[in-house]
Amino acid sequence: MGLVLISHSGTLADGLREMVAQVAGDEVAVGTAGGTEDGRLGTSAPRIAAALRSTLDASPDGVLVLLDLGSAALSLELALEELEPIERARVQVTEAPLVEGAILAAVQASIGASLAEVTAAAEGATSMAKLPRA
């Protein structure tokens, strides 16, 4: 089970990969696609396709994709078109929040959960409170 983290910022994607590694260890393959080829903020379909392919190669059970902002979805769609149908069938995309979703997904993936279970964990972050409530 693997994760692909897509962000408009390479620094953000790489930092989140570090956080995921802290909670999941080496059990979860994590690919990142952050920023543009020339180092600017943005997303890149070729970078996303490369991250998907490398993570799929390391994750026979599938890959969950999390992204930061809606416009990243456009680049993701282009990247998915570059994949073979058999590869695309092993990719699940979620609208879960990037940071919280990635952490919850990584924990589930590290204990051998299925792609559906990992996706559900990530999506549970959508309603997760960040502050304690009195």
Backbone as a chain_set.jsonl record, in Angstrom:
{"seq": "MGLVLISHSGTLADGLREMVAQVAGDEVAVGTAGGTEDGRLGTSAPRIAAALRSTLDASPDGVLVLLDLGSAALSLELALEELEPIERARVQVTEAPLVEGAILAAVQASIGASLAEVTAAAEGATSMAKLPRA", "coords": {"N": [[0.852, -1.175, 0.0], [0.625, 2.157, -0.887], [1.307, 5.729, -0.816], [0.707, 8.768, -2.552], [1.692, 12.016, -2.507], [0.612, 15.139, -3.358], [1.481, 18.419, -3.93], [1.447, 21.978, -4.257], [3.809, 22.948, -3.456], [7.094, 21.926, -3.327], [8.643, 21.75, -1.034], [6.72, 21.511, 0.986], [5.55, 19.013, 0.279], [7.766, 17.276, 0.543], [8.367, 17.622, 3.261], [6.035, 16.625, 4.421], [6.252, 13.995, 3.607], [8.36, 13.201, 5.253], [7.071, 13.363, 7.771], [5.121, 11.357, 7.446], [6.78, 9.121, 7.169], [7.741, 8.991, 9.757], [5.547, 8.055, 11.218], [4.783, 5.753, 9.85], [6.995, 4.311, 9.131], [9.158, 2.207, 7.166], [7.285, 0.71, 5.957], [5.397, 1.751, 4.278], [5.217, 2.873, 1.036], [6.034, 6.018, -0.248], [5.359, 8.481, -2.504], [6.16, 11.647, -3.895], [5.046, 14.686, -5.395], [5.772, 17.735, -5.897], [5.569, 21.172, -6.575], [6.955, 22.842, -9.513], [8.9, 21.898, -12.441], [10.921, 23.799, -12.647], [11.224, 24.7, -10.089], [9.331, 26.448, -9.091], [6.239, 27.418, -7.395], [3.471, 25.311, -7.866], [1.938, 22.724, -9.891], [2.821, 19.686, -11.585], [2.111, 17.677, -14.235], [3.823, 15.688, -15.461], [5.63, 15.214, -13.301], [3.866, 14.244, -11.385], [2.922, 11.93, -12.666], [5.298, 10.449, -12.736], [5.747, 10.083, -9.975], [3.482, 8.573, -9.345], [3.93, 6.238, -10.895], [6.374, 5.246, -9.819], [5.631, 4.756, -7.174], [3.528, 2.97, -7.491], [4.979, 0.833, -8.531], [6.296, -0.006, -6.253], [4.23, -0.742, -4.656], [2.169, -3.14, -4.693], [-0.452, -3.471, -3.828], [-1.834, -1.157, -4.307], [-2.375, 2.455, -4.541], [-2.922, 5.413, -2.746], [-3.908, 8.677, -3.45], [-3.301, 11.926, -2.351], [-4.025, 15.406, -2.311], [-3.207, 18.951, -2.327], [-4.541, 21.479, -3.161], [-7.379, 22.409, -5.145], [-6.674, 22.942, -7.87], [-4.573, 21.256, -8.325], [-5.762, 18.932, -8.976], [-6.29, 19.057, -11.68], [-3.778, 18.722, -12.91], [-3.273, 16.193, -11.908], [-5.266, 14.692, -13.21], [-4.334, 14.802, -15.858], [-1.942, 13.404, -15.514], [-2.887, 10.88, -14.757], [-3.989, 10.063, -17.146], [-1.752, 9.338, -18.541], [-1.064, 6.89, -17.554], [-1.252, 3.312, -17.834], [-4.298, 1.457, -18.279], [-4.454, -0.697, -16.425], [-2.748, 0.162, -14.449], [-3.991, 2.557, -13.612], [-6.264, 1.481, -12.461], [-5.393, 0.705, -10.0], [-5.137, 2.952, -8.523], [-6.339, 5.212, -6.186], [-8.066, 8.186, -5.537], [-8.438, 10.771, -3.19], [-10.412, 13.272, -1.507], [-9.617, 14.018, 0.931], [-8.171, 16.016, 3.61], [-4.871, 17.118, 3.051], [-2.553, 16.956, 4.906], [-3.5, 15.883, 7.461], [-5.004, 13.746, 6.469], [-3.031, 12.257, 5.126], [-1.412, 11.392, 7.251], [-3.203, 9.822, 8.827], [-3.905, 7.916, 6.89], [-1.408, 6.758, 6.412], [-0.843, 5.488, 8.851], [-2.84, 3.498, 8.878], [-2.149, 2.119, 6.517], [0.345, 1.15, 7.249], [-0.234, -0.926, 8.95], [-1.158, -2.875, 7.362], [-3.636, -2.489, 6.144], [-6.331, -2.499, 3.726], [-6.657, -0.889, 0.472], [-9.158, 0.373, 0.353], [-9.734, 0.625, 3.098], [-7.626, 2.263, 3.922], [-8.192, 4.544, 2.457], [-10.656, 5.242, 3.593], [-9.793, 5.866, 6.186], [-8.192, 8.13, 5.688], [-10.165, 9.87, 4.713], [-11.664, 10.181, 6.975], [-10.371, 12.163, 8.288], [-11.459, 14.494, 7.431], [-13.482, 15.435, 9.068], [-12.202, 15.71, 11.442], [-11.442, 17.115, 14.55], [-9.264, 19.8, 15.383], [-8.662, 21.258, 17.582], [-9.05, 20.98, 21.129], [-12.29, 20.607, 22.494], [-14.384, 22.352, 24.683]], "CA": [[0.0, 0.0, 0.0], [1.448, 3.353, -0.97], [0.684, 7.047, -0.86], [1.32, 9.806, -3.371], [1.354, 13.324, -1.942], [0.747, 16.171, -4.383], [1.373, 19.764, -3.385], [1.995, 23.066, -5.064], [5.127, 23.246, -2.885], [7.979, 20.785, -3.144], [9.052, 21.718, 0.37], [5.607, 20.962, 1.756], [5.423, 17.586, -0.037], [8.898, 16.556, 1.138], [8.204, 17.66, 4.714], [4.964, 15.699, 4.773], [6.799, 12.639, 3.456], [9.104, 12.951, 6.5], [6.097, 13.087, 8.831], [4.532, 10.054, 7.171], [7.798, 8.117, 7.491], [7.834, 8.903, 11.218], [4.445, 7.254, 11.763], [4.577, 4.507, 9.115], [8.243, 3.599, 8.888], [9.434, 1.806, 5.785], [6.207, -0.167, 5.51], [4.535, 2.437, 3.314], [5.909, 3.613, -0.024], [5.476, 7.368, -0.375], [5.853, 9.288, -3.598], [5.755, 13.05, -3.812], [5.123, 15.524, -6.582], [5.535, 19.083, -5.415], [6.188, 22.258, -7.326], [7.177, 22.678, -10.951], [10.246, 21.458, -12.807], [11.894, 24.873, -12.44], [11.28, 25.073, -8.679], [8.284, 27.385, -8.685], [5.014, 26.842, -6.862], [2.578, 24.816, -8.897], [1.954, 21.279, -10.017], [3.355, 19.23, -12.859], [1.598, 16.357, -14.6], [4.906, 14.701, -15.587], [6.129, 14.857, -11.968], [2.84, 13.427, -10.74], [2.951, 10.617, -13.326], [6.506, 9.743, -12.268], [5.511, 9.673, -8.587], [2.506, 7.487, -9.38], [4.565, 5.023, -11.419], [7.359, 4.699, -8.875], [4.936, 4.262, -5.99], [2.816, 1.763, -7.921], [5.98, -0.237, -8.645], [6.645, -0.454, -4.896], [2.997, -0.991, -3.898], [1.276, -3.975, -5.493], [-1.832, -3.398, -3.341], [-2.461, 0.078, -4.731], [-1.855, 3.752, -4.126], [-3.882, 6.469, -2.438], [-3.388, 9.996, -3.801], [-3.832, 13.075, -1.614], [-3.525, 16.636, -2.924], [-3.439, 20.118, -1.474], [-5.516, 22.452, -3.65], [-8.179, 21.917, -6.252], [-6.05, 22.998, -9.191], [-3.692, 20.093, -8.466], [-6.574, 17.875, -9.578], [-6.152, 19.142, -13.134], [-2.512, 18.072, -13.249], [-3.439, 14.778, -11.595], [-6.045, 14.079, -14.292], [-3.424, 14.623, -16.997], [-0.992, 12.345, -15.159], [-3.601, 9.604, -14.791], [-4.166, 9.697, -18.548], [-0.494, 8.754, -19.016], [-0.928, 5.54, -17.022], [-1.982, 2.225, -18.469], [-5.54, 1.176, -17.542], [-4.209, -1.597, -15.297], [-2.142, 0.983, -13.401], [-5.04, 3.46, -13.121], [-7.198, 0.714, -11.638], [-4.792, 0.536, -8.669], [-4.976, 4.289, -7.947], [-7.534, 5.81, -5.569], [-7.863, 9.604, -5.23], [-9.328, 11.218, -2.128], [-10.498, 14.699, -1.216], [-9.238, 14.21, 2.336], [-7.15, 17.038, 3.81], [-3.556, 16.568, 2.723], [-1.693, 16.602, 6.035], [-4.168, 14.968, 8.391], [-5.359, 12.547, 5.724], [-1.826, 11.462, 4.866], [-0.976, 10.755, 8.496], [-4.14, 8.745, 9.166], [-3.763, 6.879, 5.866], [-0.124, 6.078, 6.615], [-0.976, 4.588, 10.005], [-3.616, 2.336, 8.437], [-1.362, 1.369, 5.53], [1.47, 0.484, 7.921], [-0.694, -2.14, 9.634], [-1.621, -3.813, 6.354], [-5.022, -2.257, 5.732], [-6.604, -2.479, 2.286], [-6.768, 0.439, -0.124], [-10.441, 0.942, 0.78], [-9.609, 1.001, 4.51], [-6.707, 3.399, 3.992], [-8.947, 5.684, 1.938], [-11.639, 5.612, 4.616], [-9.069, 6.521, 7.279], [-7.838, 9.48, 5.226], [-11.373, 10.682, 4.609], [-12.1, 10.469, 8.332], [-9.716, 13.399, 8.718], [-12.269, 15.621, 6.99], [-14.267, 15.957, 10.199], [-11.375, 15.621, 12.646], [-11.22, 18.387, 15.257], [-7.864, 20.1, 15.644], [-8.562, 21.847, 18.913], [-9.943, 20.358, 22.108], [-13.532, 21.354, 22.698], [-14.799, 22.359, 26.101]], "C": [[0.888, 1.224, 0.0], [0.611, 4.621, -1.005], [1.435, 7.911, -1.85], [0.775, 11.131, -2.866], [1.632, 14.392, -2.988], [0.519, 17.53, -3.739], [1.904, 20.77, -4.387], [3.408, 23.431, -4.6], [5.927, 21.965, -2.71], [8.41, 20.631, -1.698], [7.961, 21.116, 1.239], [5.481, 19.454, 1.527], [6.542, 16.776, 0.61], [8.811, 16.522, 2.66], [7.118, 16.703, 5.173], [5.429, 14.258, 4.612], [7.604, 12.259, 4.7], [8.158, 12.607, 7.64], [5.484, 11.702, 8.669], [5.52, 8.943, 7.523], [7.943, 7.932, 8.999], [6.744, 7.997, 11.787], [4.315, 5.893, 11.089], [5.847, 3.7, 8.912], [8.413, 3.274, 7.417], [8.335, 0.941, 5.19], [5.384, 0.438, 4.383], [5.393, 3.195, 2.306], [5.23, 4.962, -0.182], [6.16, 8.083, -1.529], [5.378, 10.716, -3.422], [5.895, 13.712, -5.178], [4.754, 16.924, -6.12], [6.267, 20.108, -6.25], [6.349, 21.914, -8.801], [8.621, 22.258, -11.208], [11.302, 22.524, -12.539], [11.881, 25.426, -11.012], [10.234, 26.059, -8.207], [7.134, 26.655, -8.015], [4.115, 26.437, -8.013], [2.601, 23.305, -8.912], [2.35, 20.909, -11.435], [2.84, 17.825, -13.147], [2.721, 15.337, -14.79], [5.498, 14.28, -14.228], [5.14, 13.95, -11.238], [2.843, 12.022, -11.343], [4.158, 9.806, -12.86], [6.332, 9.25, -10.836], [4.519, 8.517, -8.525], [3.167, 6.183, -9.817], [5.531, 4.415, -10.406], [6.686, 4.122, -7.636], [4.131, 3.008, -6.32], [3.773, 0.576, -8.04], [6.309, -0.839, -7.284], [5.427, -0.914, -4.095], [2.011, -1.83, -4.703], [-0.192, -3.901, -5.066], [-2.535, -2.099, -3.701], [-1.875, 1.311, -4.087], [-3.021, 4.698, -3.857], [-3.213, 7.811, -2.726], [-4.108, 11.049, -2.974], [-3.227, 14.329, -2.223], [-3.924, 17.848, -2.102], [-4.544, 21.034, -1.955], [-6.179, 21.929, -4.903], [-7.501, 21.941, -7.608], [-5.043, 21.871, -9.399], [-4.438, 18.938, -9.118], [-6.463, 17.886, -11.098], [-4.874, 18.457, -13.599], [-2.588, 16.576, -12.986], [-4.21, 14.074, -12.708], [-5.18, 13.832, -15.516], [-2.456, 13.479, -16.736], [-1.661, 10.974, -15.228], [-3.819, 9.124, -16.223], [-2.912, 9.056, -19.131], [-0.311, 7.308, -18.564], [-1.7, 4.538, -17.868], [-3.251, 1.955, -17.652], [-5.333, 0.278, -16.322], [-3.553, -0.848, -14.124], [-3.197, 1.897, -12.773], [-6.01, 2.746, -12.191], [-6.683, 0.528, -10.215], [-4.592, 1.871, -7.955], [-6.327, 4.77, -7.427], [-7.181, 7.257, -5.226], [-8.879, 10.001, -4.17], [-9.318, 12.737, -2.012], [-10.16, 14.984, 0.241], [-8.217, 15.334, 2.451], [-5.758, 16.412, 3.694], [-2.783, 16.091, 3.952], [-2.346, 15.559, 6.937], [-4.52, 13.653, 7.699], [-4.166, 11.649, 5.467], [-1.366, 10.726, 6.117], [-1.902, 9.596, 8.856], [-4.044, 7.593, 8.161], [-2.484, 6.078, 6.08], [-0.188, 5.091, 7.777], [-1.72, 3.325, 9.578], [-2.821, 1.476, 7.456], [-0.247, 0.579, 6.21], [1.057, -0.784, 8.659], [-1.335, -3.123, 8.664], [-3.057, -3.655, 5.904], [-5.139, -2.242, 4.212], [-6.657, -1.038, 1.781], [-8.066, 1.112, 0.3], [-10.374, 1.402, 2.235], [-8.695, 2.207, 4.692], [-7.404, 4.666, 3.503], [-9.956, 6.171, 2.972], [-10.965, 6.322, 5.788], [-8.71, 7.951, 6.895], [-9.061, 10.376, 5.206], [-11.978, 10.987, 5.97], [-11.489, 11.753, 8.87], [-10.521, 14.635, 8.347], [-13.039, 16.262, 8.149], [-13.495, 15.937, 11.517], [-11.17, 17.011, 13.265], [-9.726, 18.573, 15.501], [-7.643, 20.642, 17.039], [-9.477, 21.12, 19.886], [-11.166, 21.238, 22.326], [-13.935, 21.244, 24.15], [-16.205, 21.882, 26.265]], "O": [[1.812, 1.318, 0.807], [-0.605, 4.593, -1.194], [2.655, 7.804, -1.978], [-0.436, 11.342, -2.804], [2.764, 14.531, -3.452], [-0.5, 17.763, -3.089], [2.713, 20.44, -5.255], [4.12, 24.154, -5.298], [5.492, 21.035, -2.031], [8.53, 19.515, -1.193], [8.239, 20.307, 2.125], [5.321, 18.698, 2.485], [6.291, 15.707, 1.166], [9.142, 15.512, 3.28], [7.264, 16.042, 6.201], [5.042, 13.392, 5.397], [7.536, 11.116, 5.153], [8.409, 11.668, 8.395], [5.345, 10.962, 9.642], [5.133, 7.934, 8.112], [8.236, 6.83, 9.463], [6.992, 7.252, 12.736], [3.785, 4.962, 11.696], [5.781, 2.524, 8.557], [7.89, 3.963, 6.542], [8.443, 0.489, 4.05], [4.745, -0.286, 3.62], [6.194, 4.052, 2.678], [4.004, 5.046, -0.243], [7.377, 8.266, -1.532], [4.309, 10.959, -2.86], [6.743, 13.345, -5.991], [3.578, 17.256, -5.972], [7.438, 19.934, -6.59], [5.937, 20.851, -9.265], [9.454, 22.265, -10.301], [12.45, 22.198, -12.239], [12.452, 26.484, -10.746], [10.244, 26.466, -7.045], [7.058, 25.427, -8.056], [4.016, 27.145, -9.015], [3.212, 22.677, -8.047], [2.232, 21.711, -12.362], [3.106, 16.893, -12.388], [2.588, 14.208, -14.318], [5.83, 13.11, -14.036], [5.538, 13.004, -10.558], [2.774, 11.033, -10.613], [4.043, 8.604, -12.617], [6.722, 8.128, -10.513], [4.698, 7.586, -7.74], [2.984, 5.145, -9.181], [5.505, 3.208, -10.165], [7.13, 3.103, -7.108], [4.063, 2.085, -5.509], [3.418, -0.551, -7.692], [6.57, -2.037, -7.174], [5.571, -1.418, -2.982], [1.107, -1.28, -5.333], [-1.081, -4.232, -5.851], [-3.726, -1.953, -3.424], [-1.008, 1.237, -3.217], [-3.974, 4.774, -4.632], [-2.085, 8.053, -2.296], [-5.336, 11.075, -2.897], [-2.059, 14.332, -2.61], [-4.848, 17.793, -1.291], [-5.439, 21.339, -1.167], [-5.615, 21.111, -5.63], [-7.727, 21.047, -8.422], [-4.695, 21.562, -10.539], [-3.827, 18.067, -9.738], [-6.535, 16.834, -11.733], [-4.887, 17.701, -14.57], [-2.036, 15.779, -13.744], [-3.841, 12.969, -13.107], [-5.275, 12.778, -16.145], [-2.179, 12.677, -17.629], [-1.059, 10.013, -15.707], [-3.833, 7.921, -16.483], [-2.994, 8.311, -20.108], [0.507, 6.581, -19.128], [-2.678, 4.885, -18.531], [-3.267, 2.206, -16.447], [-5.978, 0.479, -15.293], [-3.774, -1.184, -12.961], [-3.287, 1.998, -11.55], [-6.517, 3.341, -11.24], [-7.465, 0.223, -9.314], [-3.954, 1.924, -6.904], [-7.329, 4.736, -8.141], [-6.109, 7.519, -4.681], [-10.045, 9.613, -4.244], [-8.344, 13.398, -2.373], [-10.399, 16.09, 0.726], [-7.472, 15.59, 1.505], [-5.517, 15.31, 4.186], [-2.399, 14.923, 4.018], [-1.796, 14.477, 7.144], [-4.353, 12.577, 8.273], [-4.266, 10.427, 5.573], [-0.973, 9.562, 6.045], [-1.428, 8.501, 9.16], [-4.097, 6.425, 8.547], [-2.484, 4.855, 5.944], [0.352, 3.988, 7.693], [-1.285, 2.213, 9.878], [-2.823, 0.249, 7.556], [0.07, -0.535, 5.792], [1.901, -1.627, 8.963], [-1.976, -4.088, 9.081], [-3.638, -4.583, 5.342], [-4.16, -2.0, 3.506], [-6.696, -0.092, 2.568], [-8.07, 2.311, 0.58], [-10.903, 2.462, 2.57], [-8.963, 3.074, 5.524], [-7.221, 5.739, 4.078], [-10.091, 7.374, 3.197], [-11.517, 7.282, 6.325], [-8.9, 8.877, 7.684], [-8.994, 11.526, 5.641], [-12.729, 11.953, 6.108], [-12.024, 12.36, 9.797], [-10.288, 15.713, 8.894], [-13.218, 17.479, 8.193], [-14.078, 16.127, 12.585], [-10.775, 17.955, 12.581], [-9.013, 17.613, 15.792], [-6.561, 20.499, 17.608], [-10.565, 20.688, 19.506], [-11.071, 22.465, 22.338], [-13.84, 20.181, 24.764], [-16.712, 21.825, 27.385]]}, "num_chains": 1, "name": "protein.A"}
